Amino acid sequence: MTLGKLMKLYKHYQNYYDFTLKKISYRELEAKINESEEWIPD
């Protein structure tokens, strides 16, 4: 198995299996994290 194939399988795992367990995708999770971060103005 090559590294490229392993990364494709892992990306599929993230997008599909974690979504079926937690009912949230990684894009939605990243959006929530970015939304909740506080930015300090210069």
N, C-alpha and C positions, 0 to 999 in steps of 0.2 A: 504494500500500500504506500502510495506516495504522500507527501505532505499536502499537496494540493487536494487530493481526494479526501484526506482526513479533515481538512479545513471545510470542505463542502459538506461533508457528513455532519460536522459539528454545527455549522450554520443552520443546516436543516433541523438538527436537534433543538437548537435554540428557538427557531421560529415555530416549530410544530409542537413538540412534546411539552415544552414549558408553557406554551399557550394553552394547551389542553388541560394542564394541571392548574395553572394560576389564572386563566382567562384574561391574560394581559400580554400584549406583545412587547418585544424589547423596544420598539419605536415609541410606543405609548409610555413605557416605563421611563425611558430617557427624557421624553417630553415632560413628564411629571417632575422628574428630578431637576431639570433645567428651569422649570417654572417656579419651583419652590426655593431655588437658590437666591440669596440676597446679594445684590451687587452694591459695592461701596463706590460712590461717585468720587472722582478725582478732585 
